[in-house]
Structure formats: C-alpha cells, structure tokens
Amino acid sequence: MQRIIPIDSPFFLNPDELGTPADWAAVFGNDNPLALEIGCGIGDFIARTAIDHPTTNFIAIDYYNKGCLKTCSRLERHGITNVRVVRAEARQFIVERIPKGSLAAVYINCPDPWPKKRHRKRRLVNMQFVRFIRDYLTPGGDFFFATDFDDYGEDVAAFMPQMPGYANMLSPDLFRHELEGYHLSKYMQKFMAEGKRIYFVHYRTTMEG
C-alpha cells in the first residue's frame, strides 16, 4: 500500500468532487481545448508541454500520490495555471469524468511495460484501449504513445495501422526514436543517456471508423 500524503494545492482535484462527466470549462474557467496525460510521473513533461500550449487545458493523472504531489509542486513553482492533477486509475477516470469527444490530445509516456509475457495482458495500451480512447478524442485529436521498452513499442506500432479512425502522423514510419518538439521526461533523458531508445507513436483521429 502506498502512503497517501495530503496534497494541499489549488491544482490538485479530488475526482469524487467532480461531476459525471466533469464540467471542465467550469474547472478551468474557460472553454479552451482539453488534453489528458495518463501517468504524469513527477510532472516534468506536462509542465513544459503546458507552457508551450497556454491556451490548452491539461489534465494530468497518475495513480501514485507522490508523483501527483511532485507534479503540483512543479506547477506552483513555475506558475503554470493550465494544468489540473488528479490521482486516479486511468480507465475509470476517463469513463466517469471525461465527456466523449472532448479531448484534443492524449499523451501516454512510458507506462508500465509489464515485461513478463504472462503479465503483458495488463498493459494499458492495447487494441482494446485504443478503440476505447478514440471515443473520447475530438475529430482530429492527437494520440501520443512513448515507451522505453522495445517489445511494447514494436507491439503498439504494429497494431496501430489496423485501428479504424486513426491516421499515422509519422507515415511512412510506424514509429520513430526521436520526435521533434516532443518534450522528454527526466526518465526518458536518463534512459537515452544510457544509449537506449524511446519508441514514439503519433496518430490522429479521422472521421472514419
């Protein structure tokens, strides 16, 4: 069991106090486009991405309380006001709190790879999840996936072309090891400094499917 540290931050939300689905325009105080990061870690990626896109509202979720605390501290330290942080399990949070067709972008960076073969069914990003999340993306919404685990990257890159309603934004490549303009978390930077590779996948929703 993880120790739950109280988080006293104006950027931290209790999901139980949000509507079903949540009124995100009321939460942020504007009607700006909405984006979601699943697994924000310590918040370095979402902080820099939010600075780059001040007219986008970002929701950063993570299951780990300590990561949520560090993310909130980073936002406060840098005066970033267009991010809200929630401690939640991804699928349940999306179903309960995100209106369908409302997300301009979804970012998933280095999720748990569940490396043992018998555990791979536990991976977050699979064909079922990609079909599921498409319902919550806007037309032309962006789906970004990045992993430091070769097998995970190759697996997602292989099945994504089969998914209806998505267009590959890296075509003709199925994935790339560098993605211009995409911020690297400290975890990614550490991994790459060891000479290892990140797999980046980027798709955009279409009117089909």
C-alpha positions, -999 to 999 in steps of 0.1 A, spaced: 0 0 0 13 34 -9 14 61 19 -10 88 10 5 122 15 -21 150 18 -18 174 -12 -28 210 -5 -26 226 -39 -50 246 -59 -41 224 -89 -50 191 -73 -85 178 -77 -105 152 -58 -122 131 -86 -151 123 -62 -159 160 -62 -162 162 -100 -194 156 -119 -201 126 -142 -188 137 -166 -169 167 -151 -176 202 -163 -141 210 -173 -149 245 -186 -161 253 -151 -130 237 -135 -106 258 -157 -128 289 -160 -126 288 -198 -136 268 -229 -101 261 -241 -93 227 -257 -88 198 -233 -59 174 -232 -51 144 -210 -18 129 -198 -21 94 -184 8 88 -160 23 122 -153 51 109 -131 68 139 -115 53 164 -139 82 174 -160 67 165 -193 33 181 -186 48 213 -172 68 220 -202 41 210 -226 16 232 -208 40 262 -211 42 256 -248 4 255 -251 -10 281 -228 -44 281 -245 -49 243 -238 -63 229 -206 -43 199 -194 -55 171 -170 -26 151 -156 -35 119 -139 -13 94 -120 -21 65 -97 9 74 -74 2 100 -48 39 110 -45 40 117 -83 9 139 -80 24 158 -51 56 165 -71 37 175 -102 16 200 -82 48 214 -66 64 218 -100 33 236 -114 32 260 -84 70 266 -87 67 276 -123 34 295 -121 17 271 -145 -21 275 -143 -35 255 -172 -29 220 -156 -50 201 -131 -37 170 -114 -58 140 -103 -48 108 -85 -69 82 -103 -69 49 -123 -70 58 -159 -99 39 -174 -123 45 -146 -114 82 -145 -120 86 -182 -153 68 -182 -166 88 -152 -151 122 -157 -143 128 -194 -171 137 -218 -169 117 -250 -155 136 -280 -138 162 -258 -101 155 -258 -79 173 -283 -49 152 -273 -39 122 -251 -3 116 -240 9 83 -226 46 83 -218 65 52 -206 36 33 -190 44 1 -170 56 -23 -197 47 -55 -177 78 -72 -193 70 -108 -184 50 -125 -211 23 -137 -187 17 -102 -175 15 -84 -208 -23 -85 -209 -21 -59 -181 -5 -33 -203 -26 -2 -206 -21 4 -243 -35 -24 -264 -60 -26 -292 -90 -25 -269 -77 6 -252 -70 24 -285 -106 17 -296 -119 29 -262 -99 61 -261 -109 71 -296 -145 78 -284 -131 105 -261 -109 122 -287 -122 151 -308 -121 147 -346 -85 155 -354 -75 147 -319 -39 135 -313 -29 102 -297 7 101 -285 24 70 -271 60 67 -260 78 37 -244 113 28 -234 106 -9 -238 114 -24 -272 87 -51 -272 60 -27 -261 69 -1 -287 71 -26 -315 38 -42 -305 19 -8 -304 35 3 -337 24 -30 -353 -12 -29 -344 -20 8 -347 -23 7 -386 -51 -18 -381 -71 6 -359 -101 23 -377 -105 60 -373 -68 68 -369 -42 83 -393 -5 78 -388 12 112 -384 47 96 -388 39 78 -421 56 60 -437 73 52 -404 54 31 -379 74 47 -351 104 70 -345 131 71 -319 130 109 -319 100 132 -322 107 168 -329 91 193 -305 80 165 -280 94 171 -245 114 143 -229 108 135 -192 138 131 -170 132 94 -170 134 94 -208 166 115 -208 182 92 -183 173 62 -204 186 77 -236 218 88 -219 225 51 -214 223 46 -252 189 31 -252 159 41 -274 125 55 -270 97 44 -293 74 73 -303 40 67 -319 17 95 -331 -17 91 -346 -46 115 -353 -83 107 -353 -102 108 -386 -139 108 -395 -138 71 -403 -144 42 -380 
